[in-house]
């Protein structure tokens, strides 16, 4: 199934289905269990739910810098993204809370620009999120597309099941350079708290990058 998806992507990208996957090579993997932060700028490792993760982050993020990549036409980037505590999705409250935006950038190009909603519902309903589409063009239900919507919260929602939601992010992109810089960032808005990171944060795990030749 995965190879079919990559082949279909190549058909769209290059306008022909004559190209098939010749080989792929895993060039980077990190589950952070050894707290290895080589190649990562602004890296920090924390324990969460009996594993180790890269993060947590609020109003910041990390850079992963890879060099000496083998010859390739595509790269596949995948990882687990943990959305911790009370993200407000597309909500806007006069700059008080939301929208809560998360971004993935590769070599300076924006590939993911979305919001997540991890908040409870109130009398006005549930704050929608953009994911799995981009912000601001979609209003989806909270936790849409989640791989696990019922993980424990970390700080503001510590121990509460559903206080963290995990998403599996996978992107296949056209890429030929021998180097690659992956950047993950956020724009989280919560101005009515003295500890924004406790209110909402994020982390990642199991970062895997593969080069693909056609």
C-alpha angles and dihedrals in degrees: 000000000000092000090049090054092051092047091049090050090051090051091055094042099048099028093239137081092208090095116085132177108277097178142338130202131197105230099173138021130164129171091172093227089128091043089238108170097170111143091014123111118204090012123165129170125212134175116248130171094343095312138079123252138185104252155335100226136179123172088355141057144180141274123220112198118195126182138179094038116177120250110288146149101212139025127208116209119190137166144144114263118202117203106200128203128329109000111169102207115204093348118132120192104174091290094309102106126002171354089137107200131189124192140194117198127185120193090340095309120118112233102162124033108160147131133236129207117208098155129111123253124258137186089292093053133249122323105247124227131214098222129138084030127050126271130286100013102071140053109200129167117270113277094015109166095014120156090204120009098176109064122131121269121244112215121343088030096027113175094358112132108237090028088112127040123196123212127186107225117200126171129174112197138174108259134157106163123112089231133052134189117199115194126184118191142164140210102203120176122202110133099164096072134074091217111044092172090059090050096051136354143145142219138182137218140183097028108191126180124186131183116218128201123200 
